[in-house]
Amino acid sequence: MSRVWTGPRPSWHNGVMTAALFLFAALFAPTAEAARVQSIAVDGDAVVLSFDEAIERASTFALDGPRRLAVDIPGVEPGSVSTAGGPIDQVRQGRQNGDTARIVLDLASPTLISDARFGSDGRTLTLSLKSVEQSEFTRAARAGRSRWEVEGTQLAMNTPPKRRYSVTIPLDPPKRLSLPRIQGPDGRPLVVIDAGHGGHDPGAISPHGGAREKDATLAIARAIRDELVSSGRVRVALTREDDRFIVLNQRYEIARRLNADLFISIHADSAGNEQATGATVYTLSEVASDREAARLAARENKADILNGVNLGGATSDVSSILIDLTQRETMNISSKFATLLKREAAPLVPFRSDYHRFASLIVLKAPDVPSVLFETGYLSNEADMKFLFSSDGRKRIATGAARAIETHFARQLASR
């Protein structure tokens, strides 16, 4: 290979200059398909970052003099929408090293990030804040960077690179499971209503105002409970009556421990296409009915990953039961209820034309309790979002679901 000199420069000079040019281009060339920050909002003692695409990692660190918290998110473009509040005086966004968004939180008082949670679809990052003394803040500023990854929330101060090979050991769920209260007359069949997501897991977040799935599901679950209790024909229990996190297999385990006759998990879907609209009913199948069902299962089943550990690992006794013929009968009953739910609720609630879908959803894997996942609409669709968060919409969903539940149990009684 020939070289061209323009003067008596040492031979290493061209190599250094070439390397410098490549490094400059690599650092400051714009990313072709980067995600973008959609919004940043302070919600009590948390900062919620929303993105238009899923993100995989972020890092945070504290800066003193003046007090600031910085968040670096690789592969992301900064946005323009941000609101301050609480301990946050101001939120600023910019670009760091070309392909990394840097978010700076100017602090009114000494505050640190105590935890971080990625949403189940990877499009949100919730940073938990805690007030500290100035001395603790100063120590944290000296300690360095904390890194968070989408597998859960992995905190690492100046963490070395990951090993190429690793072993994951799933933990059994806690043996002591707190069971919810049951409402309704004794001797009646029991339905367990599960409000999806909760606690640190907000579920889907609507691009139309930031409404959270966990809030919609809880309000709808309560409305269905109230409708059933008022009729007095069945008993009902909620897996959660407030904003708390429950791992997926504990949700169906609650139904099993209560000897429930039916389990319904309430959700609100989200799609890249804002025109997607209408309710969908999912029942269990190891083979997804279509790509959308497979994507939904992959997204929803991630809810158990916390601190890099799968909290929902099935125990051996459950795994052995799953291969029993009991599961097949349970799945048949679940499919019949899905048809019934659409028939009874369709006059009140808009459904998709292909309303019944199949997916390998962990929350539906109770082997002996008929179970469905009811996606009540799309938070990504503005009309659906308004319907789900309106009192009239919740009433319509509750009325339709209650009719289906009561008809289902009446049929079961008549067939005995």
N, C-alpha and C positions, 0 to 999 in steps of 0.2 A: 504494500500500500504506500503510495507517495504522499508526502506532506509538502505544504507550501509555506515558507517562512516569509514574513515581511520585514524581517530585521534579525539581528543576532540574539533572538530570545532563546532561553534554555529549552531543551527538548520536552520538558514536562509541562511547559506553559500551555500548549494547545490542549493537552489532555485535561488539565485543570479547568480551563475555560469551557471546554465542551461539557465536562461533568457539571459545571456550575449552571450552564444553560439548560441542560436536561433537568437538573434539580429544580431550577426556577420554574420551568414549564410544568413539572409534575406538581409543584406546590400550589401554583396560582392559576392553572388552567381550570375553567369552569366545568362542573360536573354535568354530564349530558342529561341524566334522568334522576335528578336529586329530588328527594321528598322536600316538602316545604312546611314551615311552621304555620299552622292555621290560626292559632290563638294561644295566648298565655293569660291565665286568670288566677287570681288569689282567691281561694275558697276556705275561709277560716284559717286553720293552721296548716294549709296545704297549698301548693302551687300546681295547677293542672296545665300541662302542655299538650296541645292537640296538633296532629300532623295529617296531611292529606294522603300519606302512604305509611306503611308500617316501618318502624325503625327497629334496630337490633341492639344498640348500645348507646351509652352516654357516660360522661364523667363529670364530676363536680369537685370544686375546691373553694376554699374561703380565702379572702384577701382582706388584710387589715390596713387602716390608714389611707383612705376611709374604709369602713366596713362594707364588704360586698360578698356576694355568693356568685360564682360563675358556673355555668353549665355548658359543656361542649358536646355537640351531637354530630358525629361524622356522617357525611353523605346527605346532609340536610341544608336547604337554603333558608336563611332567616326570613321571617314574615314581617308584618307591620301591625298586627292586632295584638295589643297587650294592655292589661289593666293591673294597677297596683292596689295595695290595701294591706291592712294589718301591719305586720312588721316590715313590709316592703314599701319603701318610699317611691321607687321608680323601677321600671323594667325597661331594659335596653337590649336590642338585638343587633348583631353584626356578623360578619364573616371572619373566620379564623383559618388561616392556611388554605384558603381557596375553596375547599369542599366541606368545611366544618362550620356549622352555625354556633356562634357563641352568644349565650343569653346571660346578661349581667343583672343581678338583683341588688339594687342599692338598699341598704338596711337602715331602718330607723332605730333599731336596738340590736344588741348581740343575739344572733339567731343562727342555728346550724341546720343542715339537712340531716335528719335522723334516719330516713328511710326513703326508698323509691320503689314505685310499682308501675310496671308496664300493663296497659290494658290488654284484654284477651286477644284483640285483633292487632296489637302492636302500634295502634295509632294514637295512643295517649301515654303520657308519662306523668305520674303524680308524685310530687316531691313532698314528703312530710317535714314540717318545720318544728323546731323546738327552741324555746328561749333559754339562753344560757348566760352565765356570768362572763364579763369581759375577759377574765383570765382564761376560761375554757375556750372562748372564741380565738384568743391569741394562740393557744396551743394548737388548735385545729388548723389555723392558717399556716402554721409552721409544719404541720404533719404531712401535707401534700394532698394528692389527688385521690378521690374515691371513684371506683369504676363500677358501673351497673350494666347488667346484661339482660337480654330479653328472656333467657331461660327462667328468670325469676328476679331476685334482687341479690346480686352478689356484690358485697362490699369488700373492697380491697384497697388498702393504702399502699400506693406504689407497688402494685401487684406485678410479679414477673409474668411473662407470657404463659398461656395455657400449655399444658403438656399435650402432645399429639394424641396420646391414648389415655382413657380414663374409664373408671368403673362407676356406674350409678347403682346405688342400693336403695330401692324403694322402701319407705317406712310404712308399717301398718298404721292405719288410723288409730286415734286414741280409743282405748277400750271403753272408757266411760263416755257415753253419749247422752247429752241432755235432751230429753224428749219434750216436745211442746204440749201445750194444753189441748184438749179435745172439747169442742163445743157441739151441742146437740143432744137429743134424747138418747138415753141408753137403749141398746138393742138395735139401733139403726146401722146400716152400712156406713163405712168410714172412707172418706176421700181425703187425701193429703195434697194440699196445694203448695207448690214450691215456687217462691218468687226468685227468679234467676239472678245471679251475681250478688253484689252486696259488699259492704265494708270497703276494703282497699281496691276491689275489683268493680269498676263502674259499668262494665259491659260496653255496649256500643254507645257512642256519643253522637248526637245529631249535629249535622253541620248547620242546622237552622236554630241557632240560639244556644247550642251546647247542652240540650236536655240529655239526661243520662238514663240508660236502660234500667239500671238497678232501681231507680225511683219509679219508673213506669211499671215495672213488674210487681213491686211491692204494693203500689196503689191498686193495681188490677187484682192481685191475689186477695187483698183485703175486701175488695168489692164483691168478688165471687163468694168469699166466706160469708159476708154479711147477707148476701142473697140466699144462700143455702140455710143459714141459721134461721132466717126469718120464716122460711117455709116449714122447717121442722121435720123434713122428710129424711134427712141424712145427718150424719155427724161429720165434722170437718176439723182439720188441723192444718196450720201453716208451718212449714219448715222454719221460716223466720218471720217474726212480726215487727222487726226493726231493721236498721241498717247494719247488718253483720255479715261476715264472711263464713261460708260453710263449704268444706271440700265436697266434691261431686258425689263420691260414693257414700258420704254421710247423709246426703240428701235422700237418696233412695233407701239407705239403711234406716232412717227415721221411719219411713213408711213400713218397712218390714218389721221393725221392732213394735210398731203400733198395731200390727196385723191389719194394715189398711187393705181395702178392697179395690182401690183405684188411686193412681198417682198422676198428677198433672203438673208439669213444670212450665211456668209462664215465662216467655221471653219476648223481645222485640228485635227484629232483624235489622241488618244494615247491608247496603249494597253500593257498589261503585256507580251503578246506574240509578240516578235519582228518580227515574220513572217507575222503578220497581215498586209495586204496591200490593196490599192485600195480605190476609192471614194465611198461614201454612201450618199443617199438623204433621209432625214427624213421629214415626214409630221406629223401633229398633230393627236394624239389620246390619250384619257384618259387611254387607256389600251395599255401598251407597247407590241410590237411585240415579244420581246424576252428579256432575261436577260441583254444582252449587251445594248439594247436600254434603258432599265430601269436604268442601271448604268450611261449611258451617261446623261440621263435627271437629275438624282440626282446630278451628278457632275456639269453640266452646270447651273442648277437652283440655285446653291449655290452662284453664282457670285454676287447676290444682298445683301448678308449678310455683313454688315459693322458696326463695333462698337457694335455688338450684336443686331442690329436692322435690320429688313427686309425692305430695302428701296423700294422694289418692290411690296408692298401690293396692290392688285387690289382694286380700288374704287368700290362702290356699283353700279354705273351706268354701269361700264364695266361688272361686274359680272352678272347683269341682262341681258345684251345684249348676253352674252355667251350662254344662254339657248334658244336663239331665233333660228328659223329655218334657218336664214341667215348663221349661222355657218356651217350647214351641206352642203349647196351649196358651201361655201368657201372651205371646206375640200375636196369636190369632185374635184373642179378645181385644188386645190393644188396637189392632187394625180395624176391628168392627166399631170400636168406640170412636176412632178417628173419623170414620164415615158418619157416625151419628152426630158428632160434634159439628161437623160442617152442615149437616142437614138442619139441625136445630138453631144454629147460630147465624147461618147465612142470611136470613131475613133481616138481621140486625147488624151484622158485621161483614164488611167486604172481604171476600176470600179470593185467592189466586185461582185461576182455572185448574192448574195442576196442584191442588191444595194438599194432597197426601204424598209425602215423601219419606224415604227411608235413609237412615244414617246410623253409623256406629257411635252413638252418643252414650258416654259413660253414665250420665244421669238417668238413662232409661234401662239400665242393666239389672234391675231387681228381677231375679228369676221367677218369682212367685207373686208379683204384684203387677197387674196390667198398667202400662205406663205410656203416656204421650208427652211430647214437648210441643207446646202451643205457641208458635210465633204469631203474635197478635197483630203484627204490621211491621212497617219499615220506618225506623227513625230517620233514615236517609231521605225519605219522601216527606215533604213538608205537610201535605194533607194528612197522611197517616200519623205523623208526629202530633199534629194538633188534635186528631181524633183520640189518640191514646192518652194524651194528657188532659183531655176535657172530662168533666163530670158526666156528660151525656155519653161520651165514648165508653168510659169505664162501666157505666150502667148497662149499656147495650151488650158489651162483652160479658159482663157478669150474668145478665139475664139469659143470654144464649148458652153460656157454659153451664149454668145451673139447670136449664131445661134438659140439656144432653146428659148431665150427670144423673138427674132424677129418672129420666127415661131408661138409662143404662141399668140402673139398679132395679127398676120395676121389671125390666125384661129378665134380669138375673133371678129375681124372686119368682116370676111366673114360670121359669123353666125348671124349677126345682121339683 
